Amino acid sequence: MLNLIGPADFFTLGLLAVTAMVLTLLMMPPVIRIAVSRNIMDIPDSRKMHATAIPHLGGSVIAVSFIVSCMLFLPLEPVLGAFLLGFVIITLTGLADDIWHIRPALKFTGEIAASLAFVLSSGYAIQSFGDLLGTGPLTTGRFAIPITVFCMVGVMNALNMADGLDGLAGGLGVIGCLFLAYFALVSGNWLYLGIVTALFGSLIGFLYYNVHPARVFMGDTGSLLLGYTLSAIPILLVQKYNGKALIAPISMAIVVGLPTVDAMLVMTRRMLKGRSPFLPDNTHLHHHLMSLNLGHAAVVRVIHIAMFSCGLLAVAMNGRSEWLQFYIGTAYAILMFGSVFILRKAGITVPLHWRRSETGVRNNRRS
C-alpha cells in the first residue's frame, strides 16, 4: 500500500534517524565493556592483520537501536511485523555465531529461516526479474519463494564477506540505505522509507566507533542484518501496485550490485580451483586493492565511491528499459572489476611513499 509523504513525515524521519543514532552511540560503550569482560572478541591470528583483540558485538547494538526506533516511530503494519520477524531471526543467528561460533550449516539455516519468515509472513516474493534480455519478462512462477529466499541469502552472505576492513561494511550499508530511501521516496511509501532511515541512523552511530582504527566490529550480527535489510526492502519496493511495478528489479540489483558481484566472483574462483566456495581466502575486492599498495583508508574510500556510483547509475537509469539497465549495469561491473584485474596483472601499484603506514586489515572467519 502506497502512502504519500508530506512535510510532517520528513520531520518524523529526522527524529527517527537521530533517535537510532543516539541510541547506538549511548549503548555502544557498555556493550564494548561487556564484550571485553566476556571475551567476545575478534582475536588476531595468522590470517588477520589487526594487532589487538577487538570486541565484535557492535551488530547487536545496531539491531536494538533499529528495532526500538522502528517501534517508536513507525506504524505497526503487517509488513513491518513480517520484516521485524525475519530481522529478529537473523539477528539471533548472527549473535549466536559471534558468541558461540556456530557451524556454517546452522548459520545458513538461520539465514534461510529469516528469509522464509519474511516472505511467508509478508506474502511478497520476487515474481519477475523484468525484461532483462529484451525478449519479455523473466517470471519466477511457482519457484518465486525459493528464488526469493536464495537471493536474500546471497545478499546476506555478500555483506558478510564484505566486512573485511574497518568501516567498510558499515559504509556500504549507509550508501545502500541512501539509495533505497530515494527509491522508497519515489514510490511514495512512508513505511519502507522509515525502515531504511532507522537503519541509516543506527549505522551512522556505529561508524563513530568503527572507522579506522576500529574500537568495535559489527560481527556477523551486523553484516547479516545489513544483508537482510538490503535484500528485503528491494523485494518490497519491486512489488506491483495496480498491476504495475514502480521500481524495476534491475534497479534494485544495481544498488546492491557491488558486494553481490564481488561475492559471486570470489565463490566462482574458489570452485574453479576445486575448493569450497565458503572456504575463506584473500581474493575479495578489498584484498586486490590492498595488493596495489593502497592504504586501508584509501581502499575503503575507493569501494565506497564505487558503491555510491552504482547507486547513482540506478537513479539515472530509473524508468529506462529494463534490458538497457541490465546491459549497462553489467558493462559497468565489468569495467570496475576488470580495471582492478588489469592493474594487478600489469603489476601497477601505488608508490610506497604515497601510502601512509596503516594497519587494521582483517578477514572474516568464514569469508
N, C-alpha and C positions, 0 to 999 in steps of 0.2 A: 504494500500500500504506500502510495506516494504522499508525502506531507510537505506542503510548501513552507519554505523557510523565510521568516521575517526578521526584522531588526532585533526584536526581543530574544529571538533564538540565538543570534550571534553573541549577545551579552551572556546568555546561559552557557554557550560553548566556551567563552573565555573563562567563566567561573569553573567549568568542568576541567579545562586544561590546567588551570592554576591549582585547583584542588588536588588533582592527580600528581602534579609536580611537587607540591609542598608535602603531601603525604609521603611520597618517595624520599624526599630529602630528609624528612624527620625520622622515618623508620629505618633508614639505611644504617646509621651508626650503631644502634643497638643490635641490629641483625648481624652486622660485621663482628661485633663483640661476641655474640652467641656462636657464630661460625668458628671463631678463633678458639673459644673455650671448649667447643665440642669437636674440634679438629676437623671441621668440614671445609677442607682446603684443597686447592689445586696444587699438588706437590710437584716441584721441578724434578724432571728425570732426563734421561739421555735424549729424548725427543723434544723436550721443551726448553725454551731459552729464557724464560723469566727466572731470575736468580733466587727468589724467595717464594715461600708458600703464600698463596693469595686466597682469601675466602671466596667461595663461589655460590653464595646463596642470594646474590642480587636479584635473580629472577623471581624469587618468592616475594620480594618487596614490590617489584613491578606488578605482579599478579594481584596482591592485596590492594594496592592503591588503585589499580584499574577497576577491580570489582566494586570497591567501596564508592568510587566516583560515579560509576555507572548506576549503582543503586540509588545514589543521592539525586542525580540529575536527569536520568533517562526514564521514560515511561516503561513499566514492566509489561511490554507486549510479548506475545508468544514467541516472536522471532528472537527477541533479546533473551528470553528464557532458554530457547534452544541453543543460542550462541554461548551463553554462560555455562550451560550444562557441559558442552564439549570443552569449553575453556577450563573448567574445574578439573575435568578428567585429564587433560593434557598437562595441566599444572602439577597435579599429583603424580603423574607419570615422571615428569622431569625432576620433581623434588625427590622421588624415590631413587632415581638414578644418581642424583647429586649426593645423596646421603649414603645410600647402600650399594651403589654401583651395580644395578640390576643387569641381568643378561640382556643382550641385544634383542633376543626374541620377545622377551617380556616388554621391553621398551616399544617395539613395533606393535605389539598387541595393544598397548595403551594408546598409541597414535591412531590405530585403526578404530579402537573403541570411541575415541574422542570424535573422529570424523563421522563415524556411523551415528553417534548420538546427535550430532548437529544435523546431519542430513535427514535422518528419520524424524526427529522432533520438529524441524522447521518445515519439512515437506519440500525443500528445494534441492535441486541437483543440476548438474550440467546436462541440459537437454540437447544442446548443439554447440559445436565449436565454430559455427558460422561458415560462410562460403570462402574457405581459405585458399582453394585452388582455382576458383573461378568456374567451377563446374556444378555448383549447388551446395546447399548447406550440408555439413557433415554432422548428422544427428547420432545420438548415442542410443536411442531406443530403449530396449529392455535392459541394457547394460549401463544405464545412466547412473545408478547408485554406485556400483563397483568402480566405474571410471572416475566418478567424483571423489570417492574415498582414495583411490590411487593417486589422483592429482594432489589432494590435500596432504597425504603422507609424503609425497615427493617434495612439496614446498617446505614442509616442516623439516625434513632432513637436509634440504638445501640450506636453510637458515642455520641449522645446527652445524653443518660443515663450514659455513662462512664465519663462524665465531672463532676466528683464529688470531686476531690482533686486538689490542686494546682499543675500544671504541668502534670497532668495525661493524659488528652485527647490530649494535645499538643505533649507529648512524644509518645503516641500511634500513632499519625499522622506521626511523624518523622520516626518511625520504619516502619510503613506501606509504607511510601514513599521510604525508602531504598530498601525494598524488591521488590516493584513494579518497581523501577528503574532497579534492577537486571533483572527482567523478561522482561522488555522492551528492555534492552540491549541484552539479549539472543535472543529475536525475531528480533533484528536489526531495531527497529522502533525509529527513532530520535524524532518524534513528541511526542509520549507518554512519552518517557524519559524526554523530555523538560518540559512537563506539571508537572510531579511529582517532577522534580528538582526545578521548580519555587515554588511549594507549600512547599517543603523541606526548601528552603531558607527563605520563609515567616514565617514558623513555628519556625525556629531557632531564628529569630529576636523576635518573640512573646514570646518565652520561657524565654528570658532575663528578661522580666517583669512579667512572670507568675510563675516561680519556687517559691517554698515556702520560705518566705511568699509572696504571690502574691500581685502585685500592680495593676493588672488588670485581669479580667476574659475574656475569649473569648465569653461568652454568647451563645445563640442559633445560632447566626450568624456563629460563628466559628465552633461549633460542627456539625451543619448541612452541611456546605460547606466541612468539613472534610469527613463526611459520604458520601456526594455526590461524591467527587473525588475518595474516596477509593472503591466506587462501580462502577462508570462509567469507570475508567481506566481498572479494571479487565474485564469488559464486552468487551472493545475494544481489550484487549490482547488475549482473547479466541476465537476471530473470525478466521475462516478458510481462509487460503491462498493457492491457487492451490489445493483446496479440502482437506487440512489438517490443523488442529489447532496446532500451535507450542507450545502453553501453554494450559495445561488441566484445565478445570473449577475448579476441585477439588483443584488444586494447589493454585488458587486464593482464594478459600474458606478458605484454611488453613491459608493463610497470614492474613486475617481479621477475623479469627475464634474466637479469644479470646473475644473481646467485643460483637460479634454477639451471641455467645453461652451464655454469661453472661446475655444479654438482654432476650434471649429466656427462660432461666431458671427462671429469675425474673418474667416475664409475665405469665409463666405457673403456678408458685407458687401462684401468685395473683388470677388467675382464679380458681384454685383448692380450694381457700379459699372463693370463691364466690364474689370476688372483681373485680373491673375494672382493666384490665391489664395495664392501663395508669395512675392509681392512685399511687402517689409517696409513697415510703416506704424506709426502710433501709435494704434491702436484697440483694444489689449488692455485687459483689466480694470484692470491697474495704471496704464495711461495715463489711463483715465477717472477713477480715484480721485485721481490726481495733479491732474487738472483741477479737482477740488473743493477744491483748496488744502491737501489733506492732505500732510504731510511724508513723507519717504522711510520712516522707521521706522514711522510710523502706517499707511501703505499696506501694508507688509509684514505688520504685525500683523493688520490687517483681513482680508487674504487668508488668512493662516494660520488665523485664527479661523474663517473661512468654510469652509476645508478641513477643519478639525477638527470643525466642526458637521456636515458631510457624513458624516464617519466615525461620529459619534455617532448620526446618523439611521440609517445602515446597521446599526449594532449594535442599536438599539432596534427596528428592523423585521425583524431576522433571525428567520426561522421563520414570518413572516406570509405571506399570499398574495402571489405574485409580482406580480399585477396591481395590488394595493394598494400595494406598494413602488414600482412604476413610476409610478403616478399621483401618489403623494405626493412622490416624488423629483423628478418633472417640475415639480410645483407649487412645490417648494422652490427649484428652479433659476430658475424664472420670477420668484419673489419676490426672490431675491438680485440677479439681473442686471437685472430690471425696476426695482428700487429705485434702483440706480445710474443707470439711464437717465432715470428721472423726476427725480432730483435734478439731473442735468446739464441736462435740458430746462427745468427750473424756474429754473435759474441759481442754485441754492442752493450756497453754498460755505462752507468753514470760515473764520472771520475770520482775516485775516493775522496779527494779533497773538497768535493762539493757536498759530501754527506756528513751530517753530524753523527757523532757516536751515540747510538741509541740501542736500548735493549727493550725487551717486552714482547718479543715474538713468542707465540705459544701455539700449541696444537691441541685440538680436542682429542680426547682419548679414543673416540671412535669416528673420527672424521676422515 
